[in-house]
Amino acid sequence: MAEWLYLAQLWVASGVGAVSLILGFAKRKPSVLTIGAIALVELGLLIQLAYSISVVFLGERAKSDTVEYFAYLIVAMIVPVAAALWALVERTRFSTIILAIGAFTVAVMLVRMYQLWFGLN
């Protein structure tokens, strides 16, 4: 796990969560902006996955548990996809709030992945 990538993802996920929450409370339905923003969160996770796989193949390991780290990463990758699917199926303002919850969930999971990788339990 690259620390700079972690920090970038944390900022993006938190920002997407905040914007989606504000738009949800403003009674805005999911739009290209909110779906695109959650897709950006997913893209960051895909980059993190590719980077993590490559450094593990090069011999690096998580300080705590590498398997648990990858489990968190894979589940975190499912969250934005599920939130986006929900938003596309049920196009109400509550779906925009679900996108926010998904983004905040990814942010929390990123913090846990950071703790696992760098051994900060």
Secondary structure, 3 states (H helix, E strand, C coil): CCHHHHHHHHHHHHHHHHHHHHHHHCCCCCCHHHHHHHHHHHHHHHHHHHHHHHHHHCCCCCCCCHHHHHHHHHHHHHHHHHHHHHHHHCCCHHHHHHHHHHHHHHHHHHHHHHHHHHCCC
